[in-house]
Amino acid sequence: MKAIKEMICDPLPTENCHASTVLPLPDGSVVAAWFGGTKESADDVDIWFSRRDSSGWSTPSKISRSGRMPHWNPVLFLRKSGEILLFFKVGKHIPSWRTFVSVSTDGGRSFGEPRELVEHDRSGGRGPVKNKCIRLSDGRILAPASREAGNWRCFVDASFDEGEAWRKCPVIKTERSPVKNENGSYKVPMIQPTLWESEAGKVHMLTRTSVGRIYRSDSDDYGESWCRAYPTDLPNNNSGIDLVKTPNGDIYLVSNPVSENWGERSPLTLSKSSDNGKSWQTVMTLEEEKLDSEFSYPAIEYLGGSLFITYTYERINVAFWKIDIE
């Protein structure tokens, strides 16, 4: 595989950054976004974005909802019209954060004034929570969502009008955990799902958990209902994951292969499945393990024979990879 690695901007305009998202565009450019400020959850944390073209990455620009309040977890999505949606969360406390969306009509060079995605929602954030939306074979858009008020729970939001309106699908049930979780429940805590469609109507998710393993759930009806989530053999350190399915059916997953709850966020690896997520093979180590290092919260996309990956690099930068696989 031919691969290039870059840092999006050196230095970044803030001393701390996290939770990137990436979107390759048909014209060959790439847009990335992340949150940045003095530290995560500080009042000066805003959403930042940069665009990569033949001359490199642009100077990062800032998007803020009015008022000083922490911003979180941007997610990029391309509409059929060519407009780019940028979702993000705003709030002092994660369980009650709100989702906003900003639109770019010029290929990611600038974004408009943010609006609330679902007005007056205080349920912990609608729409995508960390990972990208996917467009299903029938045209609908699914947003991988979760809530952190009380027990961590995953769900999907569905849109049938290119992301203007959203309908919340039922929360996904989990099996009973042998160990009581931090909230006093024995249910497996799950957040930040990542989605793929294997064939028409058959949708699947992998989720972050606090029990040392990635969990999975499946739907046979375009995400309207889901089976009880079950464990996979994939380790998880209670940190973010992301995956993408390529046109030939292969699935590529970026994650920290660490099974300790709140464990090390290193190494960071790229794994591949050719059997719809039943088995996985590590194909590349993006970052080697170093004591007390952090390479985390990956985002991955596919376009035109290449994988596009971003992730948090030591909380001081955002790393970018383009990996040609075809």
C-alpha positions in Angstrom: 0.0 0.0 0.0 1.3 3.5 -0.9 0.8 5.9 2.0 1.5 9.5 3.0 1.3 10.9 6.5 1.1 14.6 7.4 0.3 16.8 10.4 -2.6 19.1 9.5 -0.9 22.3 10.8 2.3 22.8 12.8 1.6 24.4 15.1 -2.1 24.4 15.5 -3.8 27.6 16.6 -4.7 26.2 20.0 -2.6 24.4 22.7 -4.9 21.4 22.8 -7.0 19.6 20.2 -9.0 16.4 19.9 -11.8 14.4 18.1 -11.1 15.0 14.4 -13.3 14.2 11.4 -12.3 13.9 7.8 -14.1 14.2 4.4 -12.4 13.6 1.0 -14.2 15.4 -1.8 -14.7 14.5 -5.5 -12.4 17.4 -6.7 -9.4 15.9 -4.9 -9.5 18.2 -1.9 -10.0 17.0 1.7 -11.7 18.8 4.6 -10.9 18.0 8.3 -12.3 19.4 11.5 -11.6 19.0 15.2 -12.2 20.8 18.5 -9.5 22.9 20.1 -8.8 25.3 23.0 -6.7 25.4 26.2 -8.0 21.9 27.2 -11.0 19.6 26.6 -14.2 21.0 28.2 -12.8 24.5 28.7 -15.0 27.4 27.8 -12.7 28.5 25.0 -12.9 25.2 23.0 -14.3 25.8 19.6 -14.6 23.8 16.3 -11.7 24.3 13.9 -11.4 23.2 10.3 -8.9 23.1 7.5 -9.0 22.2 3.8 -6.2 20.4 1.9 -5.6 20.9 -1.8 -2.6 20.7 -4.1 -0.9 23.5 -2.1 -1.3 21.7 1.3 -3.5 22.4 4.3 -5.1 25.8 4.7 -4.7 27.9 7.9 -7.3 26.6 10.3 -10.5 28.6 10.7 -12.9 28.6 13.6 -16.6 27.9 14.0 -18.4 28.8 17.2 -21.9 29.0 18.4 -22.5 32.3 20.1 -21.5 32.4 23.7 -18.5 30.9 25.5 -19.2 27.3 26.1 -17.3 24.1 25.3 -17.6 22.6 21.8 -17.1 18.9 21.0 -16.9 16.1 18.4 -17.3 17.6 14.9 -18.6 15.3 12.1 -18.5 16.0 8.4 -21.0 14.8 5.8 -21.4 15.4 2.1 -24.9 16.0 0.7 -25.9 14.9 -2.8 -26.0 18.6 -3.7 -22.3 19.0 -2.9 -23.0 21.0 0.3 -21.0 19.9 3.3 -22.7 19.5 6.7 -20.6 20.0 9.8 -22.3 18.6 13.0 -20.9 19.3 16.5 -21.9 19.3 20.1 -22.1 22.3 22.5 -22.5 22.1 26.3 -20.9 22.4 29.7 -21.7 18.8 30.5 -21.8 15.9 28.1 -25.1 14.3 29.2 -26.9 17.5 28.4 -25.0 18.8 25.3 -26.8 20.0 22.3 -26.2 19.3 18.6 -25.5 22.1 16.1 -24.9 22.0 12.3 -23.2 24.4 10.0 -23.3 24.2 6.2 -20.6 24.9 3.6 -21.6 25.8 0.0 -18.1 26.3 -1.3 -16.4 23.0 -0.9 -15.3 23.4 2.7 -13.6 26.7 2.3 -16.0 28.3 4.7 -19.0 27.3 6.9 -22.2 29.3 7.6 -23.8 30.3 10.9 -24.6 27.2 13.0 -28.2 26.2 13.8 -29.5 23.7 16.3 -30.1 20.3 14.7 -33.2 19.4 16.7 -34.7 22.5 18.3 -35.1 22.4 22.1 -33.5 19.0 22.4 -32.0 18.4 25.8 -31.7 14.6 25.7 -28.0 14.5 25.3 -27.5 15.3 21.7 -29.2 14.1 18.5 -27.4 13.3 15.2 -23.9 11.9 15.0 -22.0 11.8 18.3 -18.5 11.2 16.9 -18.5 9.1 13.8 -19.7 9.9 10.3 -23.2 9.4 9.0 -23.8 6.9 6.2 -26.1 7.0 3.3 -28.0 3.7 2.9 -29.0 2.0 -0.4 -32.5 3.4 -0.2 -31.2 7.0 0.1 -31.8 7.6 3.8 -29.0 8.9 6.0 -28.3 7.2 9.3 -26.4 9.1 12.1 -24.6 7.0 14.7 -25.7 8.5 18.0 -25.4 7.8 21.8 -26.4 9.4 25.1 -24.4 9.5 28.3 -27.1 10.5 30.8 -27.3 7.6 33.2 -26.3 4.4 31.5 -24.5 4.8 28.2 -26.7 3.8 25.3 -26.4 3.8 21.5 -29.1 4.6 18.9 -29.3 5.9 15.4 -31.0 9.0 14.0 -32.6 8.7 10.5 -33.1 11.5 7.9 -35.0 11.2 4.7 -34.4 14.7 3.5 -30.6 15.2 3.3 -30.2 16.0 7.0 -32.9 18.6 7.5 -35.1 16.6 9.8 -34.3 13.6 12.0 -36.2 10.7 13.5 -34.8 8.9 16.5 -34.8 5.1 16.4 -35.1 3.0 19.5 -32.2 2.7 21.9 -30.2 -0.5 21.4 -30.3 -3.1 24.2 -27.2 -4.8 25.6 -26.5 -8.0 27.4 -25.9 -8.1 31.1 -22.4 -7.4 32.2 -20.7 -9.6 34.8 -19.3 -6.5 36.4 -21.3 -3.6 37.8 -20.5 -0.5 35.8 -19.7 3.0 37.1 -23.4 4.0 37.2 -24.3 1.0 39.3 -26.0 -0.9 36.5 -25.0 -4.3 35.1 -25.8 -3.3 31.5 -22.9 -3.0 29.2 -22.2 0.8 28.6 -21.9 1.6 24.9 -21.3 4.9 23.1 -20.0 6.3 19.8 -21.1 3.6 17.3 -19.7 3.4 13.7 -21.9 2.0 10.9 -21.9 0.1 7.6 -24.4 -1.5 5.3 -23.5 -4.9 4.0 -26.4 -5.3 1.6 -29.7 -3.5 1.0 -31.3 -3.0 4.4 -28.7 -4.9 6.4 -26.9 -2.4 8.6 -24.4 -3.1 11.3 -22.6 -1.2 14.1 -19.5 -1.5 16.2 -19.5 0.4 19.5 -17.1 1.7 22.1 -17.6 0.1 25.6 -16.1 0.0 29.1 -15.9 -3.8 29.3 -12.7 -4.3 27.3 -14.3 -5.4 24.0 -16.0 -3.7 21.0 -19.6 -4.7 20.9 -21.8 -5.2 17.7 -25.4 -4.9 16.8 -27.2 -5.7 13.5 -30.3 -4.5 11.7 -32.3 -6.2 8.9 -34.6 -3.2 8.3 -32.5 -0.2 7.4 -31.7 0.6 11.0 -35.4 0.8 12.2 -34.7 -2.0 14.8 -31.6 -3.6 16.1 -30.6 -6.9 17.7 -29.3 -7.0 21.3 -25.7 -5.9 21.2 -23.1 -8.7 21.6 -19.3 -8.8 22.2 -16.8 -9.2 19.4 -13.2 -10.4 19.7 -11.9 -6.9 19.1 -10.3 -5.3 22.1 -11.4 -1.8 23.2 -9.9 0.6 25.7 -13.0 2.7 26.2 -11.9 5.1 23.5 -13.2 6.0 20.0 -13.1 3.7 17.0 -14.2 4.2 13.4 -14.6 2.1 10.2 -15.4 2.4 6.5 -16.7 -0.2 4.0 -15.1 -0.1 0.5 -17.0 -0.9 -2.7 -15.6 -4.5 -2.8 -17.1 -5.2 0.6 -13.9 -5.0 2.7 -14.2 -3.1 6.0 -11.3 -1.1 7.4 -11.3 -0.3 11.2 -9.0 2.1 13.0 -8.7 1.5 16.8 -6.5 1.1 19.8 -6.2 -2.7 20.2 -6.1 -2.4 24.0 -8.5 -4.3 26.2 -8.1 -2.4 29.5 -10.9 0.0 30.5 -9.5 3.5 30.2 -6.3 1.9 29.0 -3.5 3.3 26.9 -4.5 5.1 23.7 -1.6 3.6 21.9 -0.8 1.8 19.6 -3.2 2.8 16.8 -3.8 0.2 14.1 -5.6 -0.3 10.8 -7.4 -3.6 10.6 -9.3 -5.2 7.7 -12.2 -7.6 7.5 -13.3 -9.4 4.3 -16.1 -11.4 5.9 -18.5 -8.6 7.0 -16.7 -8.1 10.3 -16.6 -11.7 11.5 -12.7 -11.8 11.6 -10.1 -9.1 11.4 -6.4 -8.8 10.3 -4.1 -6.0 11.3 -2.7 -4.5 8.0 -0.9 -1.5 9.3 0.3 0.2 12.5 -0.3 3.9 12.2 1.4 4.8 15.5 3.7 2.6 17.6 3.2 2.2 21.3 5.0 4.7 23.5 4.6 5.1 27.3 1.9 7.7 28.1 1.4 8.6 24.5 -2.0 9.3 23.0 -3.0 8.5 19.4 -6.8 8.3 19.6 -10.3 9.1 18.3 -9.7 8.1 14.7 -11.9 9.0 11.7 -11.7 7.1 8.4 -13.2 7.6 5.0 -12.8 6.0 1.5 -12.8 7.6 -1.9 -11.4 6.6 -5.3 -9.2 3.7 -4.1 -7.8 5.5 -1.1 -8.4 5.5 2.7 -8.3 8.9 4.4 -7.6 8.8 8.1 -7.3 11.5 10.8 -6.7 11.1 14.6 -5.6 13.0 17.7 -1.8 13.1 17.9 -0.7 13.6 21.5 -3.5 16.3 22.0 -1.2 18.8 20.2 -2.0 18.1 16.6 -4.2 16.2 14.2 -2.5 13.5 12.1 -3.6 12.7 8.5 -3.0 9.6 6.4 -3.8 8.9 2.8 -3.4 5.2 2.0 -3.9 3.9 -1.5 -5.3 0.4 -1.3 -6.3 -0.1 -5.0 
